Amino acid sequence: MGDLLLVRHGETEWSVSGQHTSYTDLPLTEHGEEQAKSLAPLLSARTYALALTSPLHRALRTAELAGVMGAVPDPDLHEWDYGAYEGVSTVEIHRTRPDWYLWTDGVPPGPEGHPGESPAEVGRRADRLLSRVDAALASGDGDVILVAHAHFLRVLTARRLGLTPADGRLFQLATGTVSRLSTEHGRPVIVEWNTRP
């Protein structure tokens, strides 16, 4: 059975400033593009049974620059919908809600079409995606690679390990990194986390 590789997209202006970025389709910074290119040697020797990417530009561009050929955009890989907190940093939110914590509180509704998501809602998307991952890994045709966003991939990791969606808080994920989940004695484990060349 293959491994599940998780690639967080390269740096954007808002990942530097700490602003929550879900549906705002920001490009990579110049440094983010270099981060993405640097991942190619970590990924090129692998065969993929399934390669998926978030439909947002920052993930698509990261996949392209990292040499992930034929990656298919999948809406389930979209970042957590931050609703009214889109573009707002945690520091700013704490000015009016000092005890706010994304992992337990979720977010208030945003503009039309962006109602925000709770941890449980993001977890349901992750579970849907993991059922596709499992089918691809069971084929024996290689690894699975997902190119996406920090909070979503953290929830997905928690669910893969049998934890609650809110336990994604335990897995900090840096821009322009590869993480690898595998199995040991038939059970999911983390093999590598936040790997850079």
C-alpha positions in Angstrom: 0.0 0.0 0.0 1.3 3.5 -0.9 1.6 6.6 1.2 -0.6 9.7 1.5 1.4 12.8 0.7 0.1 16.2 1.9 1.6 19.4 0.2 0.7 22.8 1.7 0.9 25.5 -1.0 3.7 28.0 -1.0 3.7 31.4 0.7 1.1 34.1 -0.1 0.9 37.7 1.2 -1.7 36.7 3.7 0.1 33.6 5.0 2.9 36.0 5.9 0.6 38.5 7.5 -1.5 35.8 9.3 -4.8 36.7 7.7 -7.3 33.9 7.3 -7.4 33.0 3.6 -10.0 30.6 2.3 -12.0 31.8 -0.8 -9.8 34.8 -1.6 -7.8 33.5 -4.5 -4.3 35.0 -3.8 -1.3 34.2 -5.9 1.9 32.8 -4.5 4.6 35.4 -3.6 8.0 35.1 -5.3 9.2 33.2 -2.3 6.2 31.0 -2.4 7.0 30.1 -6.0 10.5 29.2 -5.0 9.2 27.1 -2.2 7.0 25.2 -4.6 9.8 24.6 -7.1 12.0 23.3 -4.3 9.5 20.5 -3.5 10.0 18.8 -6.9 12.9 16.6 -5.8 10.9 15.3 -2.9 8.0 14.3 -5.2 9.5 13.3 -8.5 10.5 9.7 -7.7 7.0 8.6 -6.7 4.2 7.1 -8.7 0.7 8.5 -8.0 -2.5 6.5 -8.0 -4.3 9.7 -7.4 -3.2 13.4 -7.5 -5.6 16.0 -6.4 -5.4 19.7 -5.7 -7.5 22.5 -4.3 -9.2 24.5 -7.1 -7.6 27.7 -5.8 -4.7 29.3 -7.7 -2.2 29.1 -4.9 -2.6 25.3 -4.7 -2.8 24.7 -8.5 0.4 26.8 -9.0 2.2 24.9 -6.2 1.3 21.6 -7.8 2.5 22.8 -11.2 5.8 24.2 -9.9 6.4 21.1 -7.8 6.0 18.9 -10.9 2.8 17.2 -9.8 1.6 16.3 -13.3 -2.1 15.6 -14.0 -3.4 16.8 -10.6 -7.2 17.1 -10.7 -8.8 20.0 -8.9 -11.3 18.8 -6.2 -13.7 21.2 -4.4 -13.4 19.0 -1.2 -9.7 20.2 -0.9 -10.8 23.9 -0.6 -9.6 25.6 2.6 -11.9 26.0 5.6 -14.5 28.6 4.8 -13.7 31.4 7.3 -16.9 33.2 6.7 -16.8 36.7 8.2 -13.2 36.2 9.3 -11.9 36.0 5.7 -8.9 38.3 5.5 -8.9 38.9 9.3 -6.0 37.8 11.5 -6.3 36.0 14.8 -4.8 39.1 16.5 -7.5 41.3 15.1 -10.3 38.8 16.1 -8.9 38.7 19.7 -9.5 42.4 20.0 -13.2 41.8 20.2 -13.3 38.1 21.1 -10.2 37.5 23.3 -11.2 33.8 23.9 -12.0 32.9 20.3 -10.4 29.7 19.0 -11.0 28.5 15.5 -10.8 24.8 16.5 -13.6 25.0 18.9 -15.6 28.1 18.0 -15.7 28.0 14.2 -16.5 31.3 12.5 -19.5 33.6 12.0 -21.2 33.7 8.6 -19.7 35.9 5.9 -21.0 37.3 2.7 -23.5 35.4 0.5 -22.1 32.0 -0.5 -19.7 31.9 2.4 -21.6 30.9 5.5 -18.4 29.8 7.3 -17.7 26.2 8.5 -17.5 24.5 11.8 -14.7 22.0 12.6 -17.3 19.2 12.2 -18.3 20.5 8.7 -14.6 20.6 7.6 -14.2 17.1 9.1 -17.1 15.8 6.9 -15.3 17.1 3.8 -12.1 15.4 4.9 -13.9 12.1 5.5 -15.4 12.2 2.0 -12.0 12.8 0.6 -10.3 10.1 2.7 -12.8 7.5 1.3 -11.4 8.3 -2.2 -7.8 8.2 -0.9 -8.4 4.8 0.6 -9.8 3.4 -2.7 -6.8 4.8 -4.6 -4.3 3.4 -2.2 -6.0 0.0 -2.2 -5.5 -0.2 -5.9 -1.8 -0.7 -5.3 -1.0 1.7 -8.2 1.1 4.1 -6.0 0.9 6.9 -3.6 -1.8 9.6 -3.3 -0.8 13.3 -3.2 -3.1 16.2 -2.1 -2.0 19.8 -2.7 -4.1 22.1 -0.5 -4.2 24.4 2.5 -3.0 24.3 6.1 -6.2 24.1 8.1 -8.0 21.7 5.8 -4.9 19.4 5.7 -4.6 19.5 9.5 -8.3 18.4 9.8 -7.7 15.7 7.3 -4.6 14.5 9.2 -6.6 14.3 12.4 -9.4 12.3 10.7 -6.9 10.0 9.1 -5.4 9.2 12.5 -8.9 8.6 14.0 -9.0 11.9 15.9 -11.7 14.5 16.0 -11.6 17.4 13.4 -10.8 19.8 16.2 -7.6 17.8 16.9 -6.2 19.3 13.8 -5.0 22.0 16.1 -2.2 19.6 17.1 -0.5 19.7 13.7 1.1 23.0 12.7 1.7 23.0 9.0 4.1 25.4 7.3 3.9 26.8 3.7 5.8 25.0 1.0 6.1 21.7 2.8 5.5 18.0 2.2 4.1 15.7 5.0 3.7 11.9 4.6 1.2 9.6 6.3 1.6 5.9 6.0 0.7 2.8 8.1 2.3 0.7 10.7 0.8 -2.7 11.5 -2.2 -1.6 9.5 -2.9 1.6 11.4 -2.3 5.2 10.1 0.8 7.0 11.3 2.8 10.2 10.6 6.1 9.3 8.9 7.2 12.9 8.0 5.9 16.3 8.8 6.7 19.8 7.4 9.5 18.4 5.2 11.5 20.8 3.1 14.5 20.0 0.8 
